[in-house]
Amino acid sequence: MSKHTEFENVLEKQNRQIKLLTLIILPIFITINIYWMYHSRHYAFRASQVFNDTNLNLDVCVEGTKRILNKIPESLLLTDDLISYLKSNKFSDFNLEGFDKKDFLRAELINNDECKLVFKEFDGFQDTLVSLKILLKKDSSFPFEYKVSNYSELILARDEITQIKKGEEL
């Protein structure tokens, strides 16, 4: 055999090995990509303000509070500890039927990790103003960087109540 024929045989053998390797790797690569596509989390909110270009902390505060008031334990917006607390208390902190019966009047940031929400609660006889201080937890692993971690009721100052009833901005 000539050197040229030997070189040709070696080249053909290496080409077959490369083709075989490609045929083995390609299905594995396709399978991994399909698995990743269908098993990765994709988040979507219908008609939500969460995706605005503004600070997400205020949007997460409002949307998370809506979930609490509507008794929807949303893990994208609420920490696991808060969800456990709400479930163990059966959401008994609030006697609210549906969010559409309440009226958010004010949402403002106190600082980056706290916000204040004021809304109306109708107890059957009259509207009552309720103010909540919402604590946020920041972590880059959260889908929206923030989650609602705690809440407490605030007492509104008399001038604040007057301003809200008149419809003025704070």
Protein Blocks (a to p, Z undefined) as FASTA:
>chain_A
ZZklmmmmmmmmmmmmmmmmmmmmmmmmmmmmmmmmmmpccdddehiaklpcbdfklmmm
mmmmmmmmnopacfklpcfklmmmmmmnoommpccfbfklpccfbdcdfblmbccddddd
dehjaccdddddddddddfkbmnlpacfbdcdddddfklmmmmmnopaZZ
